[in-house]
Amino acid sequence: MQQPVIIHGQPSAFSFGSLLLRMIYHYWYHTGESLAIRQMLGHADLPEFVGDIDGEAPYRPEPVEAEKGTDCAESLLHDRR
């Protein structure tokens, strides 16, 4: 996820993880547009919208534990104990 995306044979400034998040946030943007229309139509109890995506939620790699081969499910169970 941290590898740069290759564009026209050259590494770009974007990682696969950043582009994946950007795609997810793009869908959220359109969801926000739909919510705006619903708000204009008078619908109530609409969910909050995501703000500054690049500044607030950039891609971050998983903790070092996962890189050492720790089973993620095992790690989650251990954290709950």
N, CA, C and O atoms as a Maestro MAE file, in Angstrom:
{
 s_m_m2io_version
 :::
 2.0.0
}

f_m_ct {
 s_m_title
 :::
 protein
 m_atom[324] {
  # First column is atom index #
  i_m_mmod_type
  r_m_x_coord
  r_m_y_coord
  r_m_z_coord
  i_m_residue_number
  s_m_chain_name
  s_m_pdb_residue_name
  s_m_pdb_atom_name
  i_m_atomic_number
  :::
  1 25 0.814 -1.190 0.000 1 A "MET " " N  " 7
  2 3 0.000 0.000 0.000 1 A "MET " " CA " 6
  3 2 0.864 1.264 0.000 1 A "MET " " C  " 6
  4 15 0.391 2.336 -0.377 1 A "MET " " O  " 8
  5 25 2.097 1.148 0.410 2 A "GLN " " N  " 7
  6 3 2.968 2.311 0.487 2 A "GLN " " CA " 6
  7 2 3.805 2.507 -0.775 2 A "GLN " " C  " 6
  8 15 4.504 3.512 -0.903 2 A "GLN " " O  " 8
  9 25 3.740 1.563 -1.699 3 A "GLN " " N  " 7
  10 3 4.521 1.660 -2.922 3 A "GLN " " CA " 6
  11 2 3.965 2.765 -3.818 3 A "GLN " " C  " 6
  12 15 2.750 2.932 -3.914 3 A "GLN " " O  " 8
  13 25 4.850 3.521 -4.476 4 A "PRO " " N  " 7
  14 3 4.354 4.557 -5.377 4 A "PRO " " CA " 6
  15 2 3.699 3.941 -6.613 4 A "PRO " " C  " 6
  16 15 4.123 2.895 -7.103 4 A "PRO " " O  " 8
  17 25 2.666 4.605 -7.100 5 A "VAL " " N  " 7
  18 3 1.998 4.181 -8.320 5 A "VAL " " CA " 6
  19 2 2.870 4.608 -9.498 5 A "VAL " " C  " 6
  20 15 3.378 5.729 -9.522 5 A "VAL " " O  " 8
  21 25 3.044 3.721 -10.469 6 A "ILE " " N  " 7
  22 3 3.844 4.026 -11.656 6 A "ILE " " CA " 6
  23 2 2.920 4.599 -12.728 6 A "ILE " " C  " 6
  24 15 1.936 3.968 -13.115 6 A "ILE " " O  " 8
  25 25 3.247 5.800 -13.201 7 A "ILE " " N  " 7
  26 3 2.478 6.453 -14.258 7 A "ILE " " CA " 6
  27 2 3.439 6.805 -15.382 7 A "ILE " " C  " 6
  28 15 4.422 7.515 -15.171 7 A "ILE " " O  " 8
  29 25 3.149 6.304 -16.574 8 A "HIS " " N  " 7
  30 3 4.009 6.517 -17.753 8 A "HIS " " CA " 6
  31 2 5.450 6.083 -17.465 8 A "HIS " " C  " 6
  32 15 6.399 6.741 -17.891 8 A "HIS " " O  " 8
  33 25 5.603 4.974 -16.742 9 A "GLY " " N  " 7
  34 3 6.921 4.416 -16.473 9 A "GLY " " CA " 6
  35 2 7.690 5.090 -15.352 9 A "GLY " " C  " 6
  36 15 8.828 4.712 -15.076 9 A "GLY " " O  " 8
  37 25 7.093 6.082 -14.698 10 A "GLN " " N  " 7
  38 3 7.773 6.820 -13.630 10 A "GLN " " CA " 6
  39 2 6.971 6.720 -12.332 10 A "GLN " " C  " 6
  40 15 5.741 6.745 -12.356 10 A "GLN " " O  " 8
  41 25 7.676 6.607 -11.190 11 A "PRO " " N  " 7
  42 3 6.956 6.593 -9.911 11 A "PRO " " CA " 6
  43 2 6.276 7.945 -9.689 11 A "PRO " " C  " 6
  44 15 6.874 8.993 -9.932 11 A "PRO " " O  " 8
  45 25 5.046 7.916 -9.233 12 A "SER " " N  " 7
  46 3 4.321 9.160 -8.959 12 A "SER " " CA " 6
  47 2 4.450 9.524 -7.483 12 A "SER " " C  " 6
  48 15 5.057 8.792 -6.701 12 A "SER " " O  " 8
  49 25 3.887 10.633 -7.126 13 A "ALA " " N  " 7
  50 3 3.905 11.084 -5.732 13 A "ALA " " CA " 6
  51 2 2.830 10.377 -4.904 13 A "ALA " " C  " 6
  52 15 2.757 10.566 -3.690 13 A "ALA " " O  " 8
  53 25 1.997 9.566 -5.558 14 A "PHE " " N  " 7
  54 3 0.883 8.909 -4.879 14 A "PHE " " CA " 6
  55 2 1.203 7.448 -4.591 14 A "PHE " " C  " 6
  56 15 1.773 6.747 -5.427 14 A "PHE " " O  " 8
  57 25 0.829 7.003 -3.401 15 A "SER " " N  " 7
  58 3 0.957 5.580 -3.069 15 A "SER " " CA " 6
  59 2 -0.368 4.893 -3.375 15 A "SER " " C  " 6
  60 15 -1.397 5.554 -3.522 15 A "SER " " O  " 8
  61 25 -0.343 3.559 -3.471 16 A "PHE " " N  " 7
  62 3 -1.573 2.811 -3.693 16 A "PHE " " CA " 6
  63 2 -2.568 3.065 -2.555 16 A "PHE " " C  " 6
  64 15 -3.770 3.193 -2.791 16 A "PHE " " O  " 8
  65 25 -2.063 3.135 -1.331 17 A "GLY " " N  " 7
  66 3 -2.927 3.387 -0.186 17 A "GLY " " CA " 6
  67 2 -3.618 4.737 -0.277 17 A "GLY " " C  " 6
  68 15 -4.811 4.849 0.004 17 A "GLY " " O  " 8
  69 25 -2.860 5.777 -0.675 18 A "SER " " N  " 7
  70 3 -3.445 7.108 -0.811 18 A "SER " " CA " 6
  71 2 -4.523 7.129 -1.884 18 A "SER " " C  " 6
  72 15 -5.572 7.747 -1.701 18 A "SER " " O  " 8
  73 25 -4.272 6.460 -3.000 19 A "LEU " " N  " 7
  74 3 -5.264 6.448 -4.076 19 A "LEU " " CA " 6
  75 2 -6.498 5.641 -3.690 19 A "LEU " " C  " 6
  76 15 -7.616 5.991 -4.069 19 A "LEU " " O  " 8
  77 25 -6.299 4.571 -2.944 20 A "LEU " " N  " 7
  78 3 -7.453 3.788 -2.472 20 A "LEU " " CA " 6
  79 2 -8.328 4.642 -1.554 20 A "LEU " " C  " 6
  80 15 -9.552 4.658 -1.688 20 A "LEU " " O  " 8
  81 25 -7.689 5.352 -0.620 21 A "LEU " " N  " 7
  82 3 -8.444 6.229 0.264 21 A "LEU " " CA " 6
  83 2 -9.135 7.329 -0.526 21 A "LEU " " C  " 6
  84 15 -10.283 7.674 -0.247 21 A "LEU " " O  " 8
  85 25 -8.430 7.882 -1.516 22 A "ARG " " N  " 7
  86 3 -9.021 8.945 -2.332 22 A "ARG " " CA " 6
  87 2 -10.291 8.443 -3.036 22 A "ARG " " C  " 6
  88 15 -11.276 9.176 -3.127 22 A "ARG " " O  " 8
  89 25 -10.272 7.203 -3.533 23 A "MET " " N  " 7
  90 3 -11.444 6.649 -4.191 23 A "MET " " CA " 6
  91 2 -12.607 6.503 -3.198 23 A "MET " " C  " 6
  92 15 -13.750 6.837 -3.510 23 A "MET " " O  " 8
  93 25 -12.293 6.002 -2.004 24 A "ILE " " N  " 7
  94 3 -13.329 5.863 -0.974 24 A "ILE " " CA " 6
  95 2 -13.912 7.223 -0.638 24 A "ILE " " C  " 6
  96 15 -15.130 7.382 -0.550 24 A "ILE " " O  " 8
  97 25 -13.037 8.202 -0.449 25 A "TYR " " N  " 7
  98 3 -13.507 9.540 -0.099 25 A "TYR " " CA " 6
  99 2 -14.301 10.165 -1.243 25 A "TYR " " C  " 6
  100 15 -15.212 10.955 -0.992 25 A "TYR " " O  " 8
  101 25 -13.981 9.834 -2.481 26 A "HIS " " N  " 7
  102 3 -14.725 10.324 -3.633 26 A "HIS " " CA " 6
  103 2 -16.181 9.846 -3.554 26 A "HIS " " C  " 6
  104 15 -17.116 10.604 -3.806 26 A "HIS " " O  " 8
  105 25 -16.341 8.579 -3.200 27 A "TYR " " N  " 7
  106 3 -17.698 8.055 -3.026 27 A "TYR " " CA " 6
  107 2 -18.404 8.787 -1.889 27 A "TYR " " C  " 6
  108 15 -19.587 9.112 -2.000 27 A "TYR " " O  " 8
  109 25 -17.686 9.047 -0.796 28 A "TRP " " N  " 7
  110 3 -18.277 9.780 0.319 28 A "TRP " " CA " 6
  111 2 -18.703 11.178 -0.118 28 A "TRP " " C  " 6
  112 15 -19.729 11.688 0.332 28 A "TRP " " O  " 8
  113 25 -17.907 11.801 -1.002 29 A "TYR " " N  " 7
  114 3 -18.238 13.131 -1.501 29 A "TYR " " CA " 6
  115 2 -19.601 13.103 -2.190 29 A "TYR " " C  " 6
  116 15 -20.455 13.952 -1.936 29 A "TYR " " O  " 8
  117 25 -19.790 12.118 -3.063 30 A "HIS " " N  " 7
  118 3 -21.062 12.022 -3.764 30 A "HIS " " CA " 6
  119 2 -22.201 11.680 -2.804 30 A "HIS " " C  " 6
  120 15 -23.337 12.105 -3.011 30 A "HIS " " O  " 8
  121 25 -21.903 10.928 -1.775 31 A "THR " " N  " 7
  122 3 -22.900 10.666 -0.741 31 A "THR " " CA " 6
  123 2 -23.290 11.987 -0.077 31 A "THR " " C  " 6
  124 15 -24.460 12.222 0.225 31 A "THR " " O  " 8
  125 25 -22.295 12.840 0.144 32 A "GLY " " N  " 7
  126 3 -22.558 14.161 0.726 32 A "GLY " " CA " 6
  127 2 -23.445 15.008 -0.168 32 A "GLY " " C  " 6
  128 15 -24.316 15.732 0.315 32 A "GLY " " O  " 8
  129 25 -23.222 14.916 -1.474 33 A "GLU " " N  " 7
  130 3 -24.081 15.649 -2.409 33 A "GLU " " CA " 6
  131 2 -25.528 15.171 -2.277 33 A "GLU " " C  " 6
  132 15 -26.461 15.973 -2.259 33 A "GLU " " O  " 8
  133 25 -25.693 13.858 -2.185 34 A "SER " " N  " 7
  134 3 -27.040 13.301 -2.026 34 A "SER " " CA " 6
  135 2 -27.669 13.774 -0.719 34 A "SER " " C  " 6
  136 15 -28.862 14.074 -0.663 34 A "SER " " O  " 8
  137 25 -26.852 13.835 0.327 35 A "LEU " " N  " 7
  138 3 -27.371 14.296 1.614 35 A "LEU " " CA " 6
  139 2 -27.772 15.768 1.549 35 A "LEU " " C  " 6
  140 15 -28.742 16.178 2.186 35 A "LEU " " O  " 8
  141 25 -27.023 16.566 0.778 36 A "ALA " " N  " 7
  142 3 -27.362 17.982 0.630 36 A "ALA " " CA " 6
  143 2 -28.730 18.132 -0.031 36 A "ALA " " C  " 6
  144 15 -29.534 18.973 0.370 36 A "ALA " " O  " 8
  145 25 -28.983 17.319 -1.033 37 A "ILE " " N  " 7
  146 3 -30.288 17.358 -1.707 37 A "ILE " " CA " 6
  147 2 -31.387 16.954 -0.723 37 A "ILE " " C  " 6
  148 15 -32.445 17.579 -0.660 37 A "ILE " " O  " 8
  149 25 -31.112 15.900 0.039 38 A "ARG " " N  " 7
  150 3 -32.100 15.460 1.030 38 A "ARG " " CA " 6
  151 2 -32.364 16.558 2.055 38 A "ARG " " C  " 6
  152 15 -33.503 16.760 2.478 38 A "ARG " " O  " 8
  153 25 -31.303 17.268 2.453 39 A "GLN " " N  " 7
  154 3 -31.466 18.357 3.414 39 A "GLN " " CA " 6
  155 2 -32.333 19.468 2.814 39 A "GLN " " C  " 6
  156 15 -33.210 20.012 3.485 39 A "GLN " " O  " 8
  157 25 -32.078 19.798 1.543 40 A "MET " " N  " 7
  158 3 -32.874 20.822 0.869 40 A "MET " " CA " 6
  159 2 -34.341 20.413 0.750 40 A "MET " " C  " 6
  160 15 -35.231 21.262 0.718 40 A "MET " " O  " 8
  161 25 -34.579 19.118 0.685 41 A "LEU " " N  " 7
  162 3 -35.950 18.605 0.609 41 A "LEU " " CA " 6
  163 2 -36.620 18.523 1.980 41 A "LEU " " C  " 6
  164 15 -37.793 18.163 2.089 41 A "LEU " " O  " 8
  165 25 -35.852 18.866 3.035 42 A "GLY " " N  " 7
  166 3 -36.428 18.900 4.371 42 A "GLY " " CA " 6
  167 2 -36.271 17.634 5.189 42 A "GLY " " C  " 6
  168 15 -36.883 17.512 6.250 42 A "GLY " " O  " 8
  169 25 -35.467 16.689 4.727 43 A "HIS " " N  " 7
  170 3 -35.252 15.465 5.509 43 A "HIS " " CA " 6
  171 2 -34.475 15.797 6.786 43 A "HIS " " C  " 6
  172 15 -33.633 16.695 6.793 43 A "HIS " " O  " 8
  173 25 -34.763 15.071 7.852 44 A "ALA " " N  " 7
  174 3 -34.111 15.316 9.143 44 A "ALA " " CA " 6
  175 2 -33.177 14.168 9.505 44 A "ALA " " C  " 6
  176 15 -33.200 13.111 8.875 44 A "ALA " " O  " 8
  177 25 -32.356 14.390 10.525 45 A "ASP " " N  " 7
  178 3 -31.449 13.378 11.075 45 A "ASP " " CA " 6
  179 2 -30.473 12.827 10.032 45 A "ASP " " C  " 6
  180 15 -30.275 11.616 9.939 45 A "ASP " " O  " 8
  181 25 -29.870 13.718 9.253 46 A "LEU " " N  " 7
  182 3 -28.883 13.289 8.255 46 A "LEU " " CA " 6
  183 2 -27.522 13.133 8.922 46 A "LEU " " C  " 6
  184 15 -27.210 13.880 9.849 46 A "LEU " " O  " 8
  185 25 -26.694 12.169 8.469 47 A "PRO " " N  " 7
  186 3 -25.372 11.970 9.077 47 A "PRO " " CA " 6
  187 2 -24.415 13.117 8.751 47 A "PRO " " C  " 6
  188 15 -24.645 13.887 7.819 47 A "PRO " " O  " 8
  189 25 -23.342 13.216 9.532 48 A "GLU " " N  " 7
  190 3 -22.308 14.226 9.316 48 A "GLU " " CA " 6
  191 2 -21.475 13.884 8.097 48 A "GLU " " C  " 6
  192 15 -21.408 12.720 7.703 48 A "GLU " " O  " 8
  193 25 -20.839 14.876 7.493 49 A "PHE " " N  " 7
  194 3 -20.008 14.683 6.316 49 A "PHE " " CA " 6
  195 2 -18.537 14.793 6.690 49 A "PHE " " C  " 6
  196 15 -18.185 15.495 7.637 49 A "PHE " " O  " 8
  197 25 -17.674 14.097 5.946 50 A "VAL " " N  " 7
  198 3 -16.230 14.102 6.190 50 A "VAL " " CA " 6
  199 2 -15.638 15.436 5.739 50 A "VAL " " C  " 6
  200 15 -16.048 15.978 4.713 50 A "VAL " " O  " 8
  201 25 -14.683 15.966 6.490 51 A "GLY " " N  " 7
  202 3 -14.072 17.258 6.172 51 A "GLY " " CA " 6
  203 2 -12.795 17.147 5.367 51 A "GLY " " C  " 6
  204 15 -12.780 16.528 4.304 51 A "GLY " " O  " 8
  205 25 -11.706 17.750 5.872 52 A "ASP " " N  " 7
  206 3 -10.414 17.818 5.188 52 A "ASP " " CA " 6
  207 2 -9.768 16.433 5.166 52 A "ASP " " C  " 6
  208 15 -9.109 16.034 6.126 52 A "ASP " " O  " 8
  209 25 -9.960 15.708 4.072 53 A "ILE " " N  " 7
  210 3 -9.538 14.310 3.994 53 A "ILE " " CA " 6
  211 2 -8.022 14.175 3.996 53 A "ILE " " C  " 6
  212 15 -7.469 13.414 4.790 53 A "ILE " " O  " 8
  213 25 -7.349 14.904 3.118 54 A "ASP " " N  " 7
  214 3 -5.901 14.756 3.008 54 A "ASP " " CA " 6
  215 2 -5.182 15.179 4.284 54 A "ASP " " C  " 6
  216 15 -4.187 14.566 4.671 54 A "ASP " " O  " 8
  217 25 -5.678 16.216 4.931 55 A "GLY " " N  " 7
  218 3 -5.047 16.687 6.157 55 A "GLY " " CA " 6
  219 2 -5.425 15.878 7.384 55 A "GLY " " C  " 6
  220 15 -4.596 15.651 8.265 55 A "GLY " " O  " 8
  221 25 -6.673 15.446 7.442 56 A "GLU " " N  " 7
  222 3 -7.181 14.760 8.621 56 A "GLU " " CA " 6
  223 2 -7.005 13.242 8.589 56 A "GLU " " C  " 6
  224 15 -6.858 12.609 9.635 56 A "GLU " " O  " 8
  225 25 -7.019 12.655 7.380 57 A "ALA " " N  " 7
  226 3 -7.013 11.194 7.302 57 A "ALA " " CA " 6
  227 2 -6.138 10.666 6.164 57 A "ALA " " C  " 6
  228 15 -6.636 9.968 5.281 57 A "ALA " " O  " 8
  229 25 -4.839 10.990 6.172 58 A "PRO " " N  " 7
  230 3 -3.974 10.417 5.134 58 A "PRO " " CA " 6
  231 2 -3.760 8.930 5.390 58 A "PRO " " C  " 6
  232 15 -4.006 8.442 6.493 58 A "PRO " " O  " 8
  233 25 -3.304 8.218 4.372 59 A "TYR " " N  " 7
  234 3 -3.014 6.794 4.565 59 A "TYR " " CA " 6
  235 2 -1.870 6.646 5.550 59 A "TYR " " C  " 6
  236 15 -0.845 7.320 5.441 59 A "TYR " " O  " 8
  237 25 -2.056 5.765 6.501 60 A "ARG " " N  " 7
  238 3 -0.995 5.453 7.472 60 A "ARG " " CA " 6
  239 2 -0.797 3.950 7.479 60 A "ARG " " C  " 6
  240 15 -1.771 3.198 7.541 60 A "ARG " " O  " 8
  241 25 0.447 3.500 7.416 61 A "PRO " " N  " 7
  242 3 0.683 2.048 7.432 61 A "PRO " " CA " 6
  243 2 0.272 1.448 8.770 61 A "PRO " " C  " 6
  244 15 0.152 2.141 9.780 61 A "PRO " " O  " 8
  245 25 0.061 0.138 8.741 62 A "GLU " " N  " 7
  246 3 -0.298 -0.575 9.961 62 A "GLU " " CA " 6
  247 2 0.856 -0.533 10.956 62 A "GLU " " C  " 6
  248 15 1.998 -0.285 10.570 62 A "GLU " " O  " 8
  249 25 0.566 -0.776 12.235 63 A "PRO " " N  " 7
  250 3 1.635 -0.798 13.242 63 A "PRO " " CA " 6
  251 2 2.688 -1.859 12.920 63 A "PRO " " C  " 6
  252 15 2.435 -2.792 12.157 63 A "PRO " " O  " 8
  253 25 3.844 -1.703 13.501 64 A "VAL " " N  " 7
  254 3 4.965 -2.607 13.262 64 A "VAL " " CA " 6
  255 2 4.627 -4.039 13.644 64 A "VAL " " C  " 6
  256 15 5.173 -4.963 13.042 64 A "VAL " " O  " 8
  257 25 3.750 -4.265 14.617 65 A "GLU " " N  " 7
  258 3 3.360 -5.612 15.036 65 A "GLU " " CA " 6
  259 2 2.884 -6.447 13.855 65 A "GLU " " C  " 6
  260 15 3.246 -7.617 13.733 65 A "GLU " " O  " 8
  261 25 2.076 -5.851 12.990 66 A "ALA " " N  " 7
  262 3 1.538 -6.583 11.846 66 A "ALA " " CA " 6
  263 2 2.649 -7.007 10.895 66 A "ALA " " C  " 6
  264 15 2.562 -8.062 10.267 66 A "ALA " " O  " 8
  265 25 3.696 -6.187 10.787 67 A "GLU " " N  " 7
  266 3 4.810 -6.506 9.899 67 A "GLU " " CA " 6
  267 2 5.632 -7.677 10.424 67 A "GLU " " C  " 6
  268 15 6.301 -8.357 9.646 67 A "GLU " " O  " 8
  269 25 5.592 -7.923 11.730 68 A "LYS " " N  " 7
  270 3 6.361 -9.019 12.314 68 A "LYS " " CA " 6
  271 2 5.670 -10.358 12.144 68 A "LYS " " C  " 6
  272 15 6.193 -11.385 12.576 68 A "LYS " " O  " 8
  273 25 4.489 -10.359 11.513 69 A "GLY " " N  " 7
  274 3 3.795 -11.618 11.280 69 A "GLY " " CA " 6
  275 2 2.736 -11.939 12.314 69 A "GLY " " C  " 6
  276 15 2.210 -13.051 12.331 69 A "GLY " " O  " 8
  277 25 2.414 -10.993 13.173 70 A "THR " " N  " 7
  278 3 1.369 -11.216 14.162 70 A "THR " " CA " 6
  279 2 0.039 -11.352 13.446 70 A "THR " " C  " 6
  280 15 -0.290 -10.548 12.574 70 A "THR " " O  " 8
  281 25 -0.714 -12.358 13.810 71 A "ASP " " N  " 7
  282 3 -2.034 -12.549 13.235 71 A "ASP " " CA " 6
  283 2 -2.936 -11.414 13.697 71 A "ASP " " C  " 6
  284 15 -3.071 -11.185 14.899 71 A "ASP " " O  " 8
  285 25 -3.562 -10.693 12.753 72 A "CYS " " N  " 7
  286 3 -4.390 -9.541 13.090 72 A "CYS " " CA " 6
  287 2 -5.546 -9.935 13.988 72 A "CYS " " C  " 6
  288 15 -5.833 -9.233 14.957 72 A "CYS " " O  " 8
  289 25 -6.223 -11.048 13.691 73 A "ALA " " N  " 7
  290 3 -7.350 -11.495 14.506 73 A "ALA " " CA " 6
  291 2 -6.870 -11.807 15.922 73 A "ALA " " C  " 6
  292 15 -7.533 -11.462 16.900 73 A "ALA " " O  " 8
  293 25 -5.725 -12.455 16.023 74 A "GLU " " N  " 7
  294 3 -5.158 -12.770 17.331 74 A "GLU " " CA " 6
  295 2 -4.833 -11.497 18.086 74 A "GLU " " C  " 6
  296 15 -5.059 -11.412 19.293 74 A "GLU " " O  " 8
  297 25 -4.305 -10.511 17.386 75 A "SER " " N  " 7
  298 3 -3.962 -9.251 18.008 75 A "SER " " CA " 6
  299 2 -5.207 -8.532 18.525 75 A "SER " " C  " 6
  300 15 -5.183 -7.961 19.615 75 A "SER " " O  " 8
  301 25 -6.300 -8.556 17.746 76 A "LEU " " N  " 7
  302 3 -7.547 -7.921 18.167 76 A "LEU " " CA " 6
  303 2 -8.110 -8.602 19.408 76 A "LEU " " C  " 6
  304 15 -8.580 -7.932 20.328 76 A "LEU " " O  " 8
  305 25 -8.064 -9.929 19.433 77 A "LEU " " N  " 7
  306 3 -8.559 -10.649 20.593 77 A "LEU " " CA " 6
  307 2 -7.729 -10.342 21.818 77 A "LEU " " C  " 6
  308 15 -8.267 -10.189 22.915 77 A "LEU " " O  " 8
  309 25 -6.415 -10.250 21.639 78 A "HIS " " N  " 7
  310 3 -5.519 -9.954 22.750 78 A "HIS " " CA " 6
  311 2 -5.821 -8.567 23.310 78 A "HIS " " C  " 6
  312 15 -5.796 -8.381 24.527 78 A "HIS " " O  " 8
  313 25 -6.107 -7.583 22.442 79 A "ASP " " N  " 7
  314 3 -6.378 -6.219 22.884 79 A "ASP " " CA " 6
  315 2 -7.650 -6.125 23.702 79 A "ASP " " C  " 6
  316 15 -7.773 -5.236 24.545 79 A "ASP " " O  " 8
  317 25 -8.601 -7.022 23.474 80 A "ARG " " N  " 7
  318 3 -9.878 -6.983 24.187 80 A "ARG " " CA " 6
  319 2 -9.794 -7.609 25.579 80 A "ARG " " C  " 6
  320 15 -10.689 -7.404 26.400 80 A "ARG " " O  " 8
  321 25 -8.753 -8.355 25.852 81 A "ARG " " N  " 7
  322 3 -8.651 -9.036 27.152 81 A "ARG " " CA " 6
  323 2 -8.329 -8.066 28.259 81 A "ARG " " C  " 6
  324 15 -8.207 -8.468 29.416 81 A "ARG " " O  " 8
  :::
 }
 m_bond[323] {
  # First column is bond index #
  i_m_from
  i_m_to
  i_m_order
  :::
  1 1 2 1
  2 2 3 1
  3 3 4 2
  4 3 5 1
  5 5 6 1
  6 6 7 1
  7 7 8 2
  8 7 9 1
  9 9 10 1
  10 10 11 1
  11 11 12 2
  12 11 13 1
  13 13 14 1
  14 14 15 1
  15 15 16 2
  16 15 17 1
  17 17 18 1
  18 18 19 1
  19 19 20 2
  20 19 21 1
  21 21 22 1
  22 22 23 1
  23 23 24 2
  24 23 25 1
  25 25 26 1
  26 26 27 1
  27 27 28 2
  28 27 29 1
  29 29 30 1
  30 30 31 1
  31 31 32 2
  32 31 33 1
  33 33 34 1
  34 34 35 1
  35 35 36 2
  36 35 37 1
  37 37 38 1
  38 38 39 1
  39 39 40 2
  40 39 41 1
  41 41 42 1
  42 42 43 1
  43 43 44 2
  44 43 45 1
  45 45 46 1
  46 46 47 1
  47 47 48 2
  48 47 49 1
  49 49 50 1
  50 50 51 1
  51 51 52 2
  52 51 53 1
  53 53 54 1
  54 54 55 1
  55 55 56 2
  56 55 57 1
  57 57 58 1
  58 58 59 1
  59 59 60 2
  60 59 61 1
  61 61 62 1
  62 62 63 1
  63 63 64 2
  64 63 65 1
  65 65 66 1
  66 66 67 1
  67 67 68 2
  68 67 69 1
  69 69 70 1
  70 70 71 1
  71 71 72 2
  72 71 73 1
  73 73 74 1
  74 74 75 1
  75 75 76 2
  76 75 77 1
  77 77 78 1
  78 78 79 1
  79 79 80 2
  80 79 81 1
  81 81 82 1
  82 82 83 1
  83 83 84 2
  84 83 85 1
  85 85 86 1
  86 86 87 1
  87 87 88 2
  88 87 89 1
  89 89 90 1
  90 90 91 1
  91 91 92 2
  92 91 93 1
  93 93 94 1
  94 94 95 1
  95 95 96 2
  96 95 97 1
  97 97 98 1
  98 98 99 1
  99 99 100 2
  100 99 101 1
  101 101 102 1
  102 102 103 1
  103 103 104 2
  104 103 105 1
  105 105 106 1
  106 106 107 1
  107 107 108 2
  108 107 109 1
  109 109 110 1
  110 110 111 1
  111 111 112 2
  112 111 113 1
  113 113 114 1
  114 114 115 1
  115 115 116 2
  116 115 117 1
  117 117 118 1
  118 118 119 1
  119 119 120 2
  120 119 121 1
  121 121 122 1
  122 122 123 1
  123 123 124 2
  124 123 125 1
  125 125 126 1
  126 126 127 1
  127 127 128 2
  128 127 129 1
  129 129 130 1
  130 130 131 1
  131 131 132 2
  132 131 133 1
  133 133 134 1
  134 134 135 1
  135 135 136 2
  136 135 137 1
  137 137 138 1
  138 138 139 1
  139 139 140 2
  140 139 141 1
  141 141 142 1
  142 142 143 1
  143 143 144 2
  144 143 145 1
  145 145 146 1
  146 146 147 1
  147 147 148 2
  148 147 149 1
  149 149 150 1
  150 150 151 1
  151 151 152 2
  152 151 153 1
  153 153 154 1
  154 154 155 1
  155 155 156 2
  156 155 157 1
  157 157 158 1
  158 158 159 1
  159 159 160 2
  160 159 161 1
  161 161 162 1
  162 162 163 1
  163 163 164 2
  164 163 165 1
  165 165 166 1
  166 166 167 1
  167 167 168 2
  168 167 169 1
  169 169 170 1
  170 170 171 1
  171 171 172 2
  172 171 173 1
  173 173 174 1
  174 174 175 1
  175 175 176 2
  176 175 177 1
  177 177 178 1
  178 178 179 1
  179 179 180 2
  180 179 181 1
  181 181 182 1
  182 182 183 1
  183 183 184 2
  184 183 185 1
  185 185 186 1
  186 186 187 1
  187 187 188 2
  188 187 189 1
  189 189 190 1
  190 190 191 1
  191 191 192 2
  192 191 193 1
  193 193 194 1
  194 194 195 1
  195 195 196 2
  196 195 197 1
  197 197 198 1
  198 198 199 1
  199 199 200 2
  200 199 201 1
  201 201 202 1
  202 202 203 1
  203 203 204 2
  204 203 205 1
  205 205 206 1
  206 206 207 1
  207 207 208 2
  208 207 209 1
  209 209 210 1
  210 210 211 1
  211 211 212 2
  212 211 213 1
  213 213 214 1
  214 214 215 1
  215 215 216 2
  216 215 217 1
  217 217 218 1
  218 218 219 1
  219 219 220 2
  220 219 221 1
  221 221 222 1
  222 222 223 1
  223 223 224 2
  224 223 225 1
  225 225 226 1
  226 226 227 1
  227 227 228 2
  228 227 229 1
  229 229 230 1
  230 230 231 1
  231 231 232 2
  232 231 233 1
  233 233 234 1
  234 234 235 1
  235 235 236 2
  236 235 237 1
  237 237 238 1
  238 238 239 1
  239 239 240 2
  240 239 241 1
  241 241 242 1
  242 242 243 1
  243 243 244 2
  244 243 245 1
  245 245 246 1
  246 246 247 1
  247 247 248 2
  248 247 249 1
  249 249 250 1
  250 250 251 1
  251 251 252 2
  252 251 253 1
  253 253 254 1
  254 254 255 1
  255 255 256 2
  256 255 257 1
  257 257 258 1
  258 258 259 1
  259 259 260 2
  260 259 261 1
  261 261 262 1
  262 262 263 1
  263 263 264 2
  264 263 265 1
  265 265 266 1
  266 266 267 1
  267 267 268 2
  268 267 269 1
  269 269 270 1
  270 270 271 1
  271 271 272 2
  272 271 273 1
  273 273 274 1
  274 274 275 1
  275 275 276 2
  276 275 277 1
  277 277 278 1
  278 278 279 1
  279 279 280 2
  280 279 281 1
  281 281 282 1
  282 282 283 1
  283 283 284 2
  284 283 285 1
  285 285 286 1
  286 286 287 1
  287 287 288 2
  288 287 289 1
  289 289 290 1
  290 290 291 1
  291 291 292 2
  292 291 293 1
  293 293 294 1
  294 294 295 1
  295 295 296 2
  296 295 297 1
  297 297 298 1
  298 298 299 1
  299 299 300 2
  300 299 301 1
  301 301 302 1
  302 302 303 1
  303 303 304 2
  304 303 305 1
  305 305 306 1
  306 306 307 1
  307 307 308 2
  308 307 309 1
  309 309 310 1
  310 310 311 1
  311 311 312 2
  312 311 313 1
  313 313 314 1
  314 314 315 1
  315 315 316 2
  316 315 317 1
  317 317 318 1
  318 318 319 1
  319 319 320 2
  320 319 321 1
  321 321 322 1
  322 322 323 1
  323 323 324 2
  :::
 }
}
